């Protein structure tokens, strides 16, 4: 397996972990109340969501289309 594909796999896993953290943060009672009152999630939750989605998408693309040898 080439280095770009390994990096892609690692980025995909990190992205999925960040997405899981964003989901857990969004389900916290304090976050639910805050979202109900303000209509939006906290900045930390949004940051986890955006970073996780970007890392997962980039990692998946790099894993699937990374430079192949041979």
Secondary structure, DSSP 8 states (H G I E B T S, - for coil): --HHHHHHHHHHHHHHHHHHHHHHHHTSHHHHHHHHHHSS--HHHHHHHHHHHHHHHHHHHHHHHS----
